Amino acid sequence: MRTTKKSQVAHRGWRTGTVQDFLGLTDEEAAYVELRHQLAKSLRELRIRLNLTQIDAAKRLKSSQSRVAKMEAADATVSLDLLLRALLTLGASPEMLARTMRRCA
């Protein structure tokens, strides 16, 4: 949030903070959530770069379009294992995965 907006909000009696503060997450929990989010974002970016629809990606992953949508949304029902396997199946390199994980640090 921009500094001017923060001061306007604070002037009206509101507090600002992070998602971690709001949800009361530990540093480890926040890192886990951020990792899931970054992997899901990378999956979507890779799918788009490959010019695939969610249906096309689902066929390659032997899954359904709705499952791909859940993966890209970092749905709680999607495991980190599934996100990583999907990325690797679509051709993500270990270097790309490392870059994604570094974005979380």
Biopython code that builds the backbone (N, CA, C, O; Angstrom):
import numpy as np
from Bio.PDB.StructureBuilder import StructureBuilder

atoms = [
    (1, "MET", "N", (0.843, -1.165, 0.000)),
    (1, "MET", "CA", (0.000, 0.000, 0.000)),
    (1, "MET", "C", (0.895, 1.236, 0.000)),
    (1, "MET", "O", (1.909, 1.296, 0.695)),
    (2, "ARG", "N", (0.491, 2.207, -0.792)),
    (2, "ARG", "CA", (1.271, 3.444, -0.859)),
    (2, "ARG", "C", (1.239, 4.185, 0.462)),
    (2, "ARG", "O", (0.283, 4.069, 1.229)),
    (3, "THR", "N", (2.280, 4.939, 0.721)),
    (3, "THR", "CA", (2.416, 5.667, 1.984)),
    (3, "THR", "C", (1.264, 6.641, 2.183)),
    (3, "THR", "O", (0.733, 6.756, 3.287)),
    (4, "THR", "N", (0.872, 7.343, 1.120)),
    (4, "THR", "CA", (-0.225, 8.313, 1.253)),
    (4, "THR", "C", (-1.522, 7.601, 1.615)),
    (4, "THR", "O", (-2.283, 8.084, 2.453)),
    (5, "LYS", "N", (-1.775, 6.468, 0.994)),
    (5, "LYS", "CA", (-2.988, 5.704, 1.278)),
    (5, "LYS", "C", (-2.956, 5.179, 2.709)),
    (5, "LYS", "O", (-3.972, 5.187, 3.404)),
    (6, "LYS", "N", (-1.777, 4.719, 3.148)),
    (6, "LYS", "CA", (-1.629, 4.224, 4.519)),
    (6, "LYS", "C", (-1.969, 5.306, 5.525)),
    (6, "LYS", "O", (-2.684, 5.056, 6.496)),
    (7, "SER", "N", (-1.454, 6.521, 5.294)),
    (7, "SER", "CA", (-1.722, 7.598, 6.239)),
    (7, "SER", "C", (-3.188, 8.007, 6.220)),
    (7, "SER", "O", (-3.734, 8.367, 7.263)),
    (8, "GLN", "N", (-3.837, 7.961, 5.066)),
    (8, "GLN", "CA", (-5.261, 8.278, 4.989)),
    (8, "GLN", "C", (-6.081, 7.251, 5.762)),
    (8, "GLN", "O", (-7.015, 7.592, 6.487)),
    (9, "VAL", "N", (-5.709, 5.985, 5.588)),
    (9, "VAL", "CA", (-6.417, 4.905, 6.272)),
    (9, "VAL", "C", (-6.192, 4.997, 7.777)),
    (9, "VAL", "O", (-7.131, 4.849, 8.559)),
    (10, "ALA", "N", (-4.942, 5.243, 8.185)),
    (10, "ALA", "CA", (-4.616, 5.367, 9.610)),
    (10, "ALA", "C", (-5.348, 6.555, 10.228)),
    (10, "ALA", "O", (-5.791, 6.487, 11.374)),
    (11, "HIS", "N", (-5.474, 7.641, 9.470)),
    (11, "HIS", "CA", (-6.165, 8.836, 9.949)),
    (11, "HIS", "C", (-7.630, 8.534, 10.261)),
    (11, "HIS", "O", (-8.224, 9.155, 11.142)),
    (12, "ARG", "N", (-8.199, 7.589, 9.543)),
    (12, "ARG", "CA", (-9.606, 7.204, 9.750)),
    (12, "ARG", "C", (-9.760, 6.133, 10.835)),
    (12, "ARG", "O", (-10.864, 5.655, 11.097)),
    (13, "GLY", "N", (-8.633, 5.764, 11.463)),
    (13, "GLY", "CA", (-8.708, 4.825, 12.568)),
    (13, "GLY", "C", (-8.458, 3.369, 12.217)),
    (13, "GLY", "O", (-8.603, 2.493, 13.069)),
    (14, "TRP", "N", (-8.088, 3.101, 10.981)),
    (14, "TRP", "CA", (-7.821, 1.730, 10.566)),
    (14, "TRP", "C", (-6.348, 1.400, 10.750)),
    (14, "TRP", "O", (-5.490, 2.281, 10.699)),
    (15, "ARG", "N", (-6.066, 0.115, 10.966)),
    (15, "ARG", "CA", (-4.687, -0.337, 11.059)),
    (15, "ARG", "C", (-4.334, -1.083, 9.783)),
    (15, "ARG", "O", (-5.200, -1.681, 9.145)),
    (16, "THR", "N", (-3.078, -1.047, 9.421)),
    (16, "THR", "CA", (-2.604, -1.820, 8.278)),
    (16, "THR", "C", (-1.585, -2.832, 8.778)),
    (16, "THR", "O", (-0.957, -2.641, 9.819)),
    (17, "GLY", "N", (-1.435, -3.888, 8.034)),
    (17, "GLY", "CA", (-0.480, -4.917, 8.409)),
    (17, "GLY", "C", (-0.319, -5.911, 7.273)),
    (17, "GLY", "O", (-0.782, -5.688, 6.154)),
    (18, "THR", "N", (0.335, -6.988, 7.580)),
    (18, "THR", "CA", (0.574, -8.020, 6.578)),
    (18, "THR", "C", (-0.469, -9.124, 6.720)),
    (18, "THR", "O", (-1.174, -9.206, 7.726)),
    (19, "VAL", "N", (-0.553, -9.957, 5.709)),
    (19, "VAL", "CA", (-1.424, -11.122, 5.772)),
    (19, "VAL", "C", (-0.984, -12.024, 6.922)),
    (19, "VAL", "O", (-1.811, -12.603, 7.626)),
    (20, "GLN", "N", (0.326, -12.132, 7.098)),
    (20, "GLN", "CA", (0.867, -12.954, 8.182)),
    (20, "GLN", "C", (0.352, -12.459, 9.532)),
    (20, "GLN", "O", (-0.059, -13.260, 10.371)),
    (21, "ASP", "N", (0.373, -11.161, 9.742)),
    (21, "ASP", "CA", (-0.135, -10.592, 10.989)),
    (21, "ASP", "C", (-1.628, -10.850, 11.148)),
    (21, "ASP", "O", (-2.087, -11.251, 12.217)),
    (22, "PHE", "N", (-2.376, -10.618, 10.084)),
    (22, "PHE", "CA", (-3.831, -10.753, 10.114)),
    (22, "PHE", "C", (-4.246, -12.180, 10.451)),
    (22, "PHE", "O", (-5.164, -12.390, 11.244)),
    (23, "LEU", "N", (-3.573, -13.159, 9.851)),
    (23, "LEU", "CA", (-3.923, -14.552, 10.070)),
    (23, "LEU", "C", (-3.191, -15.183, 11.253)),
    (23, "LEU", "O", (-3.495, -16.309, 11.646)),
    (24, "GLY", "N", (-2.231, -14.460, 11.816)),
    (24, "GLY", "CA", (-1.484, -14.977, 12.945)),
    (24, "GLY", "C", (-0.583, -16.146, 12.578)),
    (24, "GLY", "O", (-0.436, -17.094, 13.349)),
    (25, "LEU", "N", (0.017, -16.073, 11.397)),
    (25, "LEU", "CA", (0.881, -17.151, 10.920)),
    (25, "LEU", "C", (2.285, -17.030, 11.487)),
    (25, "LEU", "O", (2.796, -15.929, 11.695)),
    (26, "THR", "N", (2.896, -18.175, 11.732)),
    (26, "THR", "CA", (4.308, -18.175, 12.101)),
    (26, "THR", "C", (5.117, -17.875, 10.842)),
    (26, "THR", "O", (4.571, -17.879, 9.739)),
    (27, "ASP", "N", (6.401, -17.616, 10.997)),
    (27, "ASP", "CA", (7.252, -17.369, 9.837)),
    (27, "ASP", "C", (7.268, -18.588, 8.907)),
    (27, "ASP", "O", (7.265, -18.447, 7.684)),
    (28, "GLU", "N", (7.284, -19.780, 9.501)),
    (28, "GLU", "CA", (7.311, -21.008, 8.699)),
    (28, "GLU", "C", (6.017, -21.185, 7.913)),
    (28, "GLU", "O", (6.042, -21.567, 6.743)),
    (29, "GLU", "N", (4.881, -20.905, 8.564)),
    (29, "GLU", "CA", (3.592, -21.024, 7.882)),
    (29, "GLU", "C", (3.477, -20.007, 6.753)),
    (29, "GLU", "O", (2.973, -20.321, 5.674)),
    (30, "ALA", "N", (3.943, -18.799, 7.004)),
    (30, "ALA", "CA", (3.906, -17.766, 5.966)),
    (30, "ALA", "C", (4.790, -18.152, 4.789)),
    (30, "ALA", "O", (4.415, -17.929, 3.638)),
    (31, "ALA", "N", (5.960, -18.728, 5.060)),
    (31, "ALA", "CA", (6.862, -19.169, 3.995)),
    (31, "ALA", "C", (6.213, -20.286, 3.176)),
    (31, "ALA", "O", (6.344, -20.311, 1.952)),
    (32, "TYR", "N", (5.523, -21.197, 3.834)),
    (32, "TYR", "CA", (4.828, -22.297, 3.155)),
    (32, "TYR", "C", (3.735, -21.758, 2.228)),
    (32, "TYR", "O", (3.620, -22.185, 1.079)),
    (33, "VAL", "N", (2.948, -20.829, 2.731)),
    (33, "VAL", "CA", (1.875, -20.224, 1.929)),
    (33, "VAL", "C", (2.472, -19.504, 0.725)),
    (33, "VAL", "O", (1.960, -19.623, -0.389)),
    (34, "GLU", "N", (3.546, -18.764, 0.944)),
    (34, "GLU", "CA", (4.193, -18.035, -0.152)),
    (34, "GLU", "C", (4.767, -18.998, -1.185)),
    (34, "GLU", "O", (4.683, -18.730, -2.384)),
    (35, "LEU", "N", (5.349, -20.111, -0.746)),
    (35, "LEU", "CA", (5.877, -21.104, -1.671)),
    (35, "LEU", "C", (4.768, -21.688, -2.530)),
    (35, "LEU", "O", (4.929, -21.809, -3.744)),
    (36, "ARG", "N", (3.648, -22.050, -1.924)),
    (36, "ARG", "CA", (2.500, -22.581, -2.684)),
    (36, "ARG", "C", (2.036, -21.561, -3.728)),
    (36, "ARG", "O", (1.772, -21.899, -4.882)),
    (37, "HIS", "N", (1.946, -20.314, -3.290)),
    (37, "HIS", "CA", (1.492, -19.248, -4.193)),
    (37, "HIS", "C", (2.455, -19.077, -5.370)),
    (37, "HIS", "O", (2.015, -18.958, -6.514)),
    (38, "GLN", "N", (3.750, -19.064, -5.102)),
    (38, "GLN", "CA", (4.737, -18.880, -6.166)),
    (38, "GLN", "C", (4.767, -20.071, -7.128)),
    (38, "GLN", "O", (4.913, -19.880, -8.335)),
    (39, "LEU", "N", (4.631, -21.289, -6.614)),
    (39, "LEU", "CA", (4.597, -22.466, -7.493)),
    (39, "LEU", "C", (3.351, -22.440, -8.372)),
    (39, "LEU", "O", (3.421, -22.760, -9.558)),
    (40, "ALA", "N", (2.218, -22.062, -7.798)),
    (40, "ALA", "CA", (0.980, -21.972, -8.570)),
    (40, "ALA", "C", (1.106, -20.899, -9.659)),
    (40, "ALA", "O", (0.679, -21.100, -10.795)),
    (41, "LYS", "N", (1.692, -19.770, -9.296)),
    (41, "LYS", "CA", (1.904, -18.686, -10.263)),
    (41, "LYS", "C", (2.837, -19.147, -11.388)),
    (41, "LYS", "O", (2.603, -18.843, -12.558)),
    (42, "SER", "N", (3.891, -19.879, -11.029)),
    (42, "SER", "CA", (4.831, -20.386, -12.031)),
    (42, "SER", "C", (4.156, -21.382, -12.970)),
    (42, "SER", "O", (4.435, -21.401, -14.169)),
    (43, "LEU", "N", (3.269, -22.208, -12.422)),
    (43, "LEU", "CA", (2.545, -23.162, -13.254)),
    (43, "LEU", "C", (1.693, -22.433, -14.287)),
    (43, "LEU", "O", (1.686, -22.795, -15.464)),
    (44, "ARG", "N", (0.988, -21.421, -13.850)),
    (44, "ARG", "CA", (0.156, -20.646, -14.780)),
    (44, "ARG", "C", (1.009, -19.955, -15.839)),
    (44, "ARG", "O", (0.675, -19.979, -17.024)),
    (45, "GLU", "N", (2.118, -19.335, -15.408)),
    (45, "GLU", "CA", (3.000, -18.645, -16.344)),
    (45, "GLU", "C", (3.589, -19.615, -17.372)),
    (45, "GLU", "O", (3.680, -19.291, -18.556)),
    (46, "LEU", "N", (3.988, -20.802, -16.916)),
    (46, "LEU", "CA", (4.543, -21.804, -17.826)),
    (46, "LEU", "C", (3.489, -22.273, -18.819)),
    (46, "LEU", "O", (3.768, -22.401, -20.011)),
    (47, "ARG", "N", (2.282, -22.527, -18.331)),
    (47, "ARG", "CA", (1.202, -22.961, -19.220)),
    (47, "ARG", "C", (0.930, -21.913, -20.301)),
    (47, "ARG", "O", (0.757, -22.251, -21.472)),
    (48, "ILE", "N", (0.893, -20.665, -19.908)),
    (48, "ILE", "CA", (0.643, -19.580, -20.860)),
    (48, "ILE", "C", (1.805, -19.448, -21.841)),
    (48, "ILE", "O", (1.592, -19.255, -23.038)),
    (49, "ARG", "N", (3.046, -19.554, -21.329)),
    (49, "ARG", "CA", (4.230, -19.470, -22.199)),
    (49, "ARG", "C", (4.215, -20.596, -23.238)),
    (49, "ARG", "O", (4.665, -20.404, -24.367)),
    (50, "LEU", "N", (3.701, -21.760, -22.858)),
    (50, "LEU", "CA", (3.609, -22.892, -23.784)),
    (50, "LEU", "C", (2.380, -22.787, -24.691)),
    (50, "LEU", "O", (2.141, -23.646, -25.541)),
    (51, "ASN", "N", (1.614, -21.723, -24.492)),
    (51, "ASN", "CA", (0.417, -21.474, -25.283)),
    (51, "ASN", "C", (-0.596, -22.616, -25.134)),
    (51, "ASN", "O", (-1.194, -23.069, -26.110)),
    (52, "LEU", "N", (-0.771, -23.067, -23.889)),
    (52, "LEU", "CA", (-1.706, -24.144, -23.594)),
    (52, "LEU", "C", (-2.916, -23.590, -22.857)),
    (52, "LEU", "O", (-2.797, -22.678, -22.039)),
    (53, "THR", "N", (-4.071, -24.147, -23.154)),
    (53, "THR", "CA", (-5.246, -23.848, -22.347)),
    (53, "THR", "C", (-5.189, -24.746, -21.116)),
    (53, "THR", "O", (-4.363, -25.656, -21.043)),
    (54, "GLN", "N", (-6.053, -24.491, -20.167)),
    (54, "GLN", "CA", (-6.102, -25.375, -19.003)),
    (54, "GLN", "C", (-6.509, -26.789, -19.416)),
    (54, "GLN", "O", (-6.068, -27.766, -18.810)),
    (55, "ILE", "N", (-7.340, -26.896, -20.433)),
    (55, "ILE", "CA", (-7.749, -28.217, -20.934)),
    (55, "ILE", "C", (-6.558, -28.939, -21.550)),
    (55, "ILE", "O", (-6.359, -30.129, -21.307)),
    (56, "ASP", "N", (-5.757, -28.217, -22.352)),
    (56, "ASP", "CA", (-4.552, -28.821, -22.947)),
    (56, "ASP", "C", (-3.585, -29.286, -21.861)),
    (56, "ASP", "O", (-3.043, -30.389, -21.929)),
    (57, "ALA", "N", (-3.376, -28.433, -20.862)),
    (57, "ALA", "CA", (-2.473, -28.786, -19.772)),
    (57, "ALA", "C", (-3.006, -29.995, -19.009)),
    (57, "ALA", "O", (-2.240, -30.876, -18.618)),
    (58, "ALA", "N", (-4.309, -30.032, -18.801)),
    (58, "ALA", "CA", (-4.918, -31.157, -18.089)),
    (58, "ALA", "C", (-4.679, -32.469, -18.827)),
    (58, "ALA", "O", (-4.415, -33.496, -18.202)),
    (59, "LYS", "N", (-4.771, -32.438, -20.147)),
    (59, "LYS", "CA", (-4.516, -33.654, -20.935)),
    (59, "LYS", "C", (-3.077, -34.119, -20.749)),
    (59, "LYS", "O", (-2.822, -35.313, -20.593)),
    (60, "ARG", "N", (-2.137, -33.180, -20.764)),
    (60, "ARG", "CA", (-0.728, -33.548, -20.572)),
    (60, "ARG", "C", (-0.472, -34.090, -19.165)),
    (60, "ARG", "O", (0.372, -34.963, -18.962)),
    (61, "LEU", "N", (-1.220, -33.553, -18.203)),
    (61, "LEU", "CA", (-1.039, -33.953, -16.816)),
    (61, "LEU", "C", (-1.902, -35.155, -16.435)),
    (61, "LEU", "O", (-1.847, -35.646, -15.307)),
    (62, "LYS", "N", (-2.709, -35.621, -17.408)),
    (62, "LYS", "CA", (-3.663, -36.713, -17.149)),
    (62, "LYS", "C", (-4.561, -36.354, -15.963)),
    (62, "LYS", "O", (-4.724, -37.123, -15.015)),
    (63, "SER", "N", (-5.127, -35.167, -16.057)),
    (63, "SER", "CA", (-5.966, -34.626, -15.004)),
    (63, "SER", "C", (-7.171, -33.950, -15.639)),
    (63, "SER", "O", (-7.468, -34.188, -16.810)),
    (64, "SER", "N", (-7.857, -33.125, -14.893)),
    (64, "SER", "CA", (-9.012, -32.405, -15.411)),
    (64, "SER", "C", (-8.722, -30.905, -15.440)),
    (64, "SER", "O", (-7.816, -30.418, -14.764)),
    (65, "GLN", "N", (-9.504, -30.193, -16.230)),
    (65, "GLN", "CA", (-9.348, -28.738, -16.324)),
    (65, "GLN", "C", (-9.601, -28.104, -14.961)),
    (65, "GLN", "O", (-8.902, -27.168, -14.573)),
    (66, "SER", "N", (-10.589, -28.605, -14.237)),
    (66, "SER", "CA", (-10.896, -28.007, -12.935)),
    (66, "SER", "C", (-9.745, -28.215, -11.946)),
    (66, "SER", "O", (-9.494, -27.365, -11.092)),
    (67, "ARG", "N", (-9.054, -29.339, -12.066)),
    (67, "ARG", "CA", (-7.901, -29.596, -11.186)),
    (67, "ARG", "C", (-6.759, -28.640, -11.526)),
    (67, "ARG", "O", (-6.084, -28.136, -10.628)),
    (68, "VAL", "N", (-6.541, -28.387, -12.818)),
    (68, "VAL", "CA", (-5.512, -27.434, -13.230)),
    (68, "VAL", "C", (-5.859, -26.045, -12.691)),
    (68, "VAL", "O", (-4.981, -25.324, -12.217)),
    (69, "ALA", "N", (-7.137, -25.674, -12.762)),
    (69, "ALA", "CA", (-7.563, -24.374, -12.230)),
    (69, "ALA", "C", (-7.271, -24.294, -10.730)),
    (69, "ALA", "O", (-6.819, -23.261, -10.236)),
    (70, "LYS", "N", (-7.530, -25.385, -10.013)),
    (70, "LYS", "CA", (-7.238, -25.402, -8.577)),
    (70, "LYS", "C", (-5.740, -25.305, -8.321)),
    (70, "LYS", "O", (-5.312, -24.646, -7.374)),
    (71, "MET", "N", (-4.941, -25.961, -9.161)),
    (71, "MET", "CA", (-3.487, -25.876, -9.004)),
    (71, "MET", "C", (-3.029, -24.435, -9.181)),
    (71, "MET", "O", (-2.227, -23.928, -8.397)),
    (72, "GLU", "N", (-3.545, -23.782, -10.217)),
    (72, "GLU", "CA", (-3.134, -22.411, -10.504)),
    (72, "GLU", "C", (-3.626, -21.424, -9.448)),
    (72, "GLU", "O", (-3.065, -20.340, -9.295)),
    (73, "ALA", "N", (-4.669, -21.802, -8.728)),
    (73, "ALA", "CA", (-5.198, -20.941, -7.672)),
    (73, "ALA", "C", (-4.591, -21.276, -6.311)),
    (73, "ALA", "O", (-4.964, -20.679, -5.301)),
    (74, "ALA", "N", (-3.654, -22.232, -6.280)),
    (74, "ALA", "CA", (-3.015, -22.684, -5.037)),
    (74, "ALA", "C", (-4.058, -23.133, -4.021)),
    (74, "ALA", "O", (-3.942, -22.862, -2.826)),
    (75, "ASP", "N", (-5.082, -23.825, -4.523)),
    (75, "ASP", "CA", (-6.147, -24.341, -3.670)),
    (75, "ASP", "C", (-5.559, -25.236, -2.579)),
    (75, "ASP", "O", (-4.564, -25.928, -2.799)),
    (76, "ALA", "N", (-6.179, -25.212, -1.416)),
    (76, "ALA", "CA", (-5.677, -25.989, -0.278)),
    (76, "ALA", "C", (-5.706, -27.497, -0.532)),
    (76, "ALA", "O", (-4.989, -28.247, 0.129)),
    (77, "THR", "N", (-6.527, -27.945, -1.483)),
    (77, "THR", "CA", (-6.598, -29.384, -1.777)),
    (77, "THR", "C", (-5.454, -29.850, -2.671)),
    (77, "THR", "O", (-5.313, -31.045, -2.930)),
    (78, "VAL", "N", (-4.648, -28.921, -3.137)),
    (78, "VAL", "CA", (-3.531, -29.246, -4.028)),
    (78, "VAL", "C", (-2.244, -29.297, -3.209)),
    (78, "VAL", "O", (-1.890, -28.329, -2.536)),
    (79, "SER", "N", (-1.555, -30.419, -3.269)),
    (79, "SER", "CA", (-0.313, -30.577, -2.498)),
    (79, "SER", "C", (0.862, -29.926, -3.230)),
    (79, "SER", "O", (0.812, -29.685, -4.436)),
    (80, "LEU", "N", (1.908, -29.654, -2.472)),
    (80, "LEU", "CA", (3.143, -29.147, -3.079)),
    (80, "LEU", "C", (3.691, -30.173, -4.066)),
    (80, "LEU", "O", (4.216, -29.813, -5.120)),
    (81, "ASP", "N", (3.567, -31.447, -3.720)),
    (81, "ASP", "CA", (4.031, -32.525, -4.584)),
    (81, "ASP", "C", (3.340, -32.455, -5.947)),
    (81, "ASP", "O", (3.992, -32.580, -6.983)),
    (82, "LEU", "N", (2.032, -32.256, -5.944)),
    (82, "LEU", "CA", (1.288, -32.176, -7.195)),
    (82, "LEU", "C", (1.706, -30.960, -8.016)),
    (82, "LEU", "O", (1.840, -31.049, -9.236)),
    (83, "LEU", "N", (1.911, -29.830, -7.352)),
    (83, "LEU", "CA", (2.361, -28.633, -8.066)),
    (83, "LEU", "C", (3.725, -28.858, -8.709)),
    (83, "LEU", "O", (3.939, -28.499, -9.867)),
    (84, "LEU", "N", (4.641, -29.449, -7.959)),
    (84, "LEU", "CA", (5.978, -29.709, -8.495)),
    (84, "LEU", "C", (5.928, -30.707, -9.649)),
    (84, "LEU", "O", (6.581, -30.503, -10.673)),
    (85, "ARG", "N", (5.153, -31.791, -9.490)),
    (85, "ARG", "CA", (5.063, -32.778, -10.575)),
    (85, "ARG", "C", (4.436, -32.168, -11.827)),
    (85, "ARG", "O", (4.853, -32.479, -12.942)),
    (86, "ALA", "N", (3.439, -31.303, -11.651)),
    (86, "ALA", "CA", (2.809, -30.647, -12.796)),
    (86, "ALA", "C", (3.807, -29.750, -13.522)),
    (86, "ALA", "O", (3.881, -29.758, -14.750)),
    (87, "LEU", "N", (4.567, -28.985, -12.761)),
    (87, "LEU", "CA", (5.575, -28.115, -13.372)),
    (87, "LEU", "C", (6.604, -28.932, -14.147)),
    (87, "LEU", "O", (6.938, -28.597, -15.284)),
    (88, "LEU", "N", (7.100, -29.991, -13.541)),
    (88, "LEU", "CA", (8.100, -30.831, -14.210)),
    (88, "LEU", "C", (7.520, -31.511, -15.443)),
    (88, "LEU", "O", (8.204, -31.625, -16.461)),
    (89, "THR", "N", (6.280, -31.963, -15.369)),
    (89, "THR", "CA", (5.638, -32.613, -16.519)),
    (89, "THR", "C", (5.493, -31.650, -17.693)),
    (89, "THR", "O", (5.621, -32.048, -18.851)),
    (90, "LEU", "N", (5.228, -30.388, -17.388)),
    (90, "LEU", "CA", (5.080, -29.397, -18.456)),
    (90, "LEU", "C", (6.431, -28.858, -18.932)),
    (90, "LEU", "O", (6.484, -28.011, -19.823)),
    (91, "GLY", "N", (7.520, -29.350, -18.335)),
    (91, "GLY", "CA", (8.837, -28.994, -18.847)),
    (91, "GLY", "C", (9.636, -28.003, -18.038)),
    (91, "GLY", "O", (10.651, -27.495, -18.514)),
    (92, "ALA", "N", (9.206, -27.717, -16.827)),
    (92, "ALA", "CA", (9.981, -26.798, -15.986)),
    (92, "ALA", "C", (11.323, -27.436, -15.651)),
    (92, "ALA", "O", (11.402, -28.631, -15.366)),
    (93, "SER", "N", (12.351, -26.641, -15.690)),
    (93, "SER", "CA", (13.687, -27.130, -15.351)),
    (93, "SER", "C", (13.913, -26.978, -13.848)),
    (93, "SER", "O", (13.231, -26.192, -13.191)),
    (94, "PRO", "N", (14.866, -27.726, -13.310)),
    (94, "PRO", "CA", (15.220, -27.540, -11.900)),
    (94, "PRO", "C", (15.654, -26.097, -11.610)),
    (94, "PRO", "O", (15.406, -25.579, -10.521)),
    (95, "GLU", "N", (16.298, -25.456, -12.579)),
    (95, "GLU", "CA", (16.716, -24.060, -12.405)),
    (95, "GLU", "C", (15.503, -23.149, -12.264)),
    (95, "GLU", "O", (15.509, -22.230, -11.445)),
    (96, "MET", "N", (14.461, -23.400, -13.059)),
    (96, "MET", "CA", (13.249, -22.590, -12.970)),
    (96, "MET", "C", (12.595, -22.780, -11.599)),
    (96, "MET", "O", (12.123, -21.819, -10.991)),
    (97, "LEU", "N", (12.573, -24.013, -11.123)),
    (97, "LEU", "CA", (12.000, -24.275, -9.798)),
    (97, "LEU", "C", (12.819, -23.575, -8.715)),
    (97, "LEU", "O", (12.260, -23.039, -7.758)),
    (98, "ALA", "N", (14.132, -23.580, -8.868)),
    (98, "ALA", "CA", (14.996, -22.899, -7.900)),
    (98, "ALA", "C", (14.728, -21.392, -7.908)),
    (98, "ALA", "O", (14.668, -20.768, -6.849)),
    (99, "ARG", "N", (14.566, -20.806, -9.100)),
    (99, "ARG", "CA", (14.253, -19.375, -9.190)),
    (99, "ARG", "C", (12.924, -19.076, -8.501)),
    (99, "ARG", "O", (12.793, -18.080, -7.790)),
    (100, "THR", "N", (11.945, -19.946, -8.717)),
    (100, "THR", "CA", (10.640, -19.762, -8.091)),
    (100, "THR", "C", (10.763, -19.793, -6.574)),
    (100, "THR", "O", (10.162, -18.976, -5.876)),
    (101, "MET", "N", (11.535, -20.727, -6.077)),
    (101, "MET", "CA", (11.696, -20.851, -4.631)),
    (101, "MET", "C", (12.486, -19.683, -4.048)),
    (101, "MET", "O", (12.238, -19.264, -2.917)),
    (102, "ARG", "N", (13.441, -19.155, -4.823)),
    (102, "ARG", "CA", (14.202, -17.990, -4.342)),
    (102, "ARG", "C", (13.311, -16.768, -4.200)),
    (102, "ARG", "O", (13.573, -15.909, -3.358)),
    (103, "ARG", "N", (12.259, -16.674, -5.012)),
    (103, "ARG", "CA", (11.341, -15.539, -4.909)),
    (103, "ARG", "C", (10.624, -15.516, -3.568)),
    (103, "ARG", "O", (10.115, -14.477, -3.147)),
    (104, "CYS", "N", (10.584, -16.659, -2.901)),
    (104, "CYS", "CA", (9.900, -16.753, -1.605)),
    (104, "CYS", "C", (10.768, -16.282, -0.460)),
    (104, "CYS", "O", (10.263, -15.965, 0.617)),
    (105, "ALA", "N", (12.064, -16.233, -0.682)),
    (105, "ALA", "CA", (12.986, -15.900, 0.415)),
    (105, "ALA", "C", (13.005, -14.439, 0.738)),
    (105, "ALA", "O", (13.732, -14.015, 1.636)),
]
sb = StructureBuilder()
sb.init_structure("model")
sb.init_model(0)
sb.init_chain("A")
sb.init_seg("    ")
for serial, (resi, resn, name, xyz) in enumerate(atoms, 1):
    if name == "N":
        sb.init_residue(resn, " ", resi, " ")
    sb.init_atom(name, np.array(xyz, "f"), 0.0, 1.0, " ", f" {name:<3s}", serial, name[0])
structure = sb.get_structure()
